[in-house]
Structures are given as structure tokens and as C-alpha cells.
Amino acid sequence: MNRASRTGWRPKLIRTLAAASLGVIAALAPAAAAEAPIKVVGSTFVSPFLRSVFDRLVEARIIVPPQQDYQGTVRGLAEFCRSVSPDTASVVAMSRRMRTSEFEACQGHGVADIIEIQLGSNTLVLAARRNDADYELTLRNLYDAVAREVPKDDEFITNPHKRWKDVDDQLPDLPIRVMVPAEGLGSRGFFEDRFLEAACRGISQIRTIFSAESRVRQCIALRRDNVLTEVGTPYDQALRQAMTDAQPGSIAVVPFNMATSMNDILKVLPLDGVLPSPTTVASRTYPFNRPLYVYVKKAHVKDYRGRGPVAGLPNSSPN
């Protein structure tokens, strides 16, 4: 990612990598004892991929164990962009692409040169408790269950739905309970963009709101009663506990890989008639996917002579 041009910033794609590949940090070198280890921050949803990569590199004695602190995309990016000092993060994992405004904020703190790596993709799914009855939801069902206000006649009213059957007669007669990523997590933004805003496009009342910004605020505003639970970090542990303790009828918005890793307590639900699976995700038949990204601070990369501020981030060539 080079400096912004007058025509607008477009990050430079250095390489596209498969998930959990040892090439995520391509050519990491043995660390000098006097150097601080790599600090890795960012998305809890990308963390399983990076942990796997770093674990294998450590086992192979290629690097010393890095410091990994995954507390969400927003907090991780703030730490990454704090400065180029060796005590700041060298790597930030994000469940979305860095925005122009965020890159410019990094520049303002002297973090001007950033390497972007695309690391597989993130897929969000709906999951229910394993022993609950099977049922199918549409995007509109989900919106009508979680939105703070729902359309009625020519206006929006406070969401009156208490049970899934209130949303659609074909759904179970069970209380609505939905676990969603907390604000500040990258997948919360993904949920708002691809689930809530997508469902909102089919609502005729939304078209009467003139301001685009106001339309977005209306679409992504979530209920503030006890129907929703915002799950923070570490998301996998917090979600497992929340769904273990949940009532029948509870569902969770969760990354696909996390849902499958919890198949002892969760089962994935079809959405808009498509059941997420490795096949439907790979073919994009299940469309709720977006790329994952890793960003590396170039100021922390060694030169080709092996000189640099942190351990394990060498440049393999003098160019």
C-alpha cells in the first residue's frame, strides 16, 4: 500500500494467499534475542487463521512466539496506526478491507507504508442450538426480528415482535433471541452491510427517506430490549457460553468456520433457502462472504541486510 495519490487511495495488493497458509507472512526469519517479538492485533474472526500460521512457524523454529492480542478490527487498527515505534503492532488482521479514511488516519501518525495481504474470505451464517427444531429464515425474517423499527403502512414503528411466529406464521412459536457481534468488531459491520442493509432494500418505506445517511441509520438500528445479545471478545468463547445457556429459539450470527468448530452445540441454518456448506460457500451460491485482510507495517520490515526494529519480518530482496 503506497502513499495516497491525488486521485484517491487504492491499496496495493501484494499477494493473495489461501487461509492458514505458511505464506501469510512469507519468509519469516529467526529472531535475534535482542529484538522484540512481532505484535499481532485485530479481528477475532481472522485470529484462528493467523494463530494456525504462527503456531506452525513457531513449531518449525522459524520465529519466536509473537504477541497476539485479538480484540476486534477497530481496536486493532487503532493500535496498528498509533505510530511506527517498535512497541506498536506490526500486523493487524481485519475482517474487511481498510477504508481510505483509516489509511489517511494511519498516515497522520506516520504509518505511511502498509502492505496489504488478502487472506481467504469470511462467511457469516446463522446458527441455532443443535437440539432445536429445524427451520428456515429469510433475510427479511431476520430483519423483522432484530430491527429497532419495522415498517407498517407508510411509516416505521417500534418492533413489536416477541416470538418467531410473530415474524412469520411458518416459524416456531418460540421467543426471539439473537446473538450478534458487538460494535467495534469487523463482523458487526459485515452483518450491518450484507444482512441488514440488504434486507432493507426491499422495504418500500425506506425509499421515502431522502438522505442516504439517514437510510443507513434506519436500516442498521438494532433493538435495545432483551431480544438481542451483543457478544464481545473473545467471540468464540463468549458465544459458546451464551448459546450453551440460551433458551430454545435462540440463533447466533457467527462466522462459518466458528459455527462448524462448535458443531457440538450449534447447527447452521439455511438463509434465503441456501444452506451454507463448503460447496455453496466456494461457489458463491451462499453469497454472504467477503475477503479477510492482513496488513503489515512496512516500517517494521527489515532491509535485505537483516536490519530492522522487530524480530521476524525480513525483506527477502534488496528491491
Backbone hydrogen bonds, N-H to C=O, Kabsch-Sander energy under -0.5 kcal/mol:
donor,donor_aa,acceptor,acceptor_aa,energy
8,G,5,S,-1.5
13,L,11,P,-0.5
14,I,12,K,-0.8
14,I,116,E,-1.9
15,R,116,E,-0.7
17,L,118,Q,-2.8
21,S,18,A,-1.4
24,V,21,S,-1.7
25,I,22,L,-0.5
26,A,23,G,-0.6
26,A,24,V,-0.7
27,A,25,I,-0.6
28,L,25,I,-1.0
35,E,32,A,-1.5
36,A,309,P,-0.6
40,V,38,I,-0.5
40,V,67,Q,-3.4
41,V,91,V,-2.3
42,G,69,D,-0.8
43,S,93,A,-3.0
47,S,43,S,-1.0
49,F,46,V,-1.0
50,L,46,V,-1.7
51,R,47,S,-3.2
52,S,48,P,-1.7
53,V,49,F,-1.9
54,F,50,L,-3.0
55,D,51,R,-2.7
56,R,52,S,-1.8
57,L,53,V,-1.9
58,V,54,F,-2.6
59,E,55,D,-2.6
60,A,56,R,-1.7
61,R,58,V,-1.8
62,I,57,L,-2.8
63,I,57,L,-0.9
67,Q,38,I,-3.0
68,Q,66,P,-0.7
69,D,40,V,-2.9
71,Q,69,D,-0.8
72,G,42,G,-2.4
74,V,184,G,-1.9
76,G,72,G,-2.2
77,L,73,T,-2.6
78,A,74,V,-1.9
79,E,75,R,-1.8
80,F,76,G,-2.6
81,C,77,L,-2.5
82,R,79,E,-1.0
88,T,85,S,-2.2
90,S,39,K,-1.9
91,V,39,K,-1.9
92,V,295,Y,-2.4
93,A,41,V,-2.7
94,M,293,Y,-3.3
103,F,99,R,-2.3
104,E,100,T,-2.5
105,A,101,S,-1.8
106,C,102,E,-2.1
107,Q,103,F,-2.3
108,G,104,E,-1.9
109,H,105,A,-0.7
109,H,106,C,-1.4
110,G,107,Q,-2.2
111,V,106,C,-2.4
112,A,110,G,-1.4
114,I,1,M,-1.7
114,I,112,A,-0.6
115,I,296,V,-2.8
116,E,12,K,-0.9
117,I,294,V,-2.7
118,Q,15,R,-1.4
119,L,117,I,-0.5
119,L,292,L,-2.8
120,G,17,L,-1.6
120,G,118,Q,-0.6
122,N,290,R,-4.2
124,L,288,F,-1.7
125,V,254,V,-2.8
126,L,269,L,-0.5
127,A,252,A,-2.3
128,A,267,K,-2.6
129,R,250,S,-0.8
130,R,265,I,-2.6
132,D,129,R,-1.8
137,L,270,P,-1.3
142,L,138,T,-2.3
143,Y,139,L,-2.6
144,D,140,R,-2.8
145,A,141,N,-1.1
146,V,142,L,-1.9
147,A,143,Y,-2.7
148,R,221,A,-2.6
150,V,157,I,-2.5
152,K,155,E,-3.2
155,E,152,K,-2.2
157,I,150,V,-2.9
159,N,148,R,-2.4
164,W,174,L,-2.6
165,K,172,P,-0.8
166,D,163,R,-1.6
167,V,163,R,-0.8
167,V,164,W,-0.9
168,D,164,W,-1.8
171,L,168,D,-2.1
174,L,172,P,-1.8
176,I,162,K,-2.5
177,R,175,P,-0.5
177,R,249,G,-0.8
178,V,227,V,-2.2
179,M,251,I,-2.5
180,V,178,V,-0.5
180,V,229,T,-2.5
182,A,231,V,-2.4
185,L,182,A,-1.7
188,R,185,L,-1.3
189,G,185,L,-1.1
190,F,186,G,-1.7
191,F,187,S,-2.4
192,E,188,R,-2.4
193,D,189,G,-2.7
194,R,190,F,-2.8
195,F,191,F,-1.6
196,L,191,F,-2.0
197,E,192,E,-2.6
199,A,195,F,-2.1
200,C,196,L,-2.1
201,R,197,E,-1.3
202,G,199,A,-1.1
203,I,200,C,-2.0
204,S,202,G,-0.7
206,I,203,I,-1.0
207,R,203,I,-0.6
207,R,204,S,-1.1
208,T,205,Q,-1.3
209,I,206,I,-1.5
210,F,208,T,-0.7
215,R,211,S,-2.1
216,V,212,A,-2.2
217,R,213,E,-2.3
218,Q,214,S,-2.3
219,C,215,R,-2.3
220,I,216,V,-2.3
221,A,217,R,-0.9
223,R,146,V,-2.3
228,L,225,D,-0.8
229,T,178,V,-2.4
231,V,180,V,-3.0
231,V,229,T,-0.6
232,G,230,E,-0.5
238,A,234,P,-2.6
239,L,235,Y,-2.9
240,R,236,D,-2.1
241,Q,237,Q,-2.0
242,A,238,A,-2.5
243,M,239,L,-3.0
244,T,240,R,-1.9
245,D,241,Q,-1.9
250,S,247,Q,-1.5
251,I,177,R,-2.5
252,A,127,A,-2.6
253,V,179,M,-2.7
254,V,125,V,-2.4
254,V,252,A,-0.7
256,F,123,T,-3.1
259,A,255,P,-2.4
260,T,256,F,-2.5
261,S,257,N,-1.5
262,M,258,M,-0.8
262,M,259,A,-0.7
263,N,260,T,-1.2
265,I,262,M,-2.2
266,L,262,M,-2.4
267,K,128,A,-2.2
269,L,126,L,-3.2
271,L,274,V,-2.3
272,D,137,L,-2.3
273,G,137,L,-0.5
274,V,271,L,-1.6
281,V,277,S,-2.7
282,A,278,P,-2.0
283,S,279,T,-2.1
284,R,281,V,-0.9
285,T,280,T,-1.0
286,Y,280,T,-2.4
289,N,287,P,-2.1
290,R,122,N,-2.1
292,L,120,G,-1.4
293,Y,94,M,-2.9
294,V,117,I,-2.7
295,Y,92,V,-2.7
296,V,115,I,-2.4
297,K,90,S,-2.8
298,K,113,D,-2.0
298,K,296,V,-0.7
299,A,113,D,-0.5
300,H,297,K,-1.8
301,V,298,K,-1.8
302,K,313,L,-3.4
303,D,307,R,-2.6
306,G,303,D,-2.5
311,A,36,A,-2.6
313,L,310,V,-0.6
316,S,314,P,-0.5
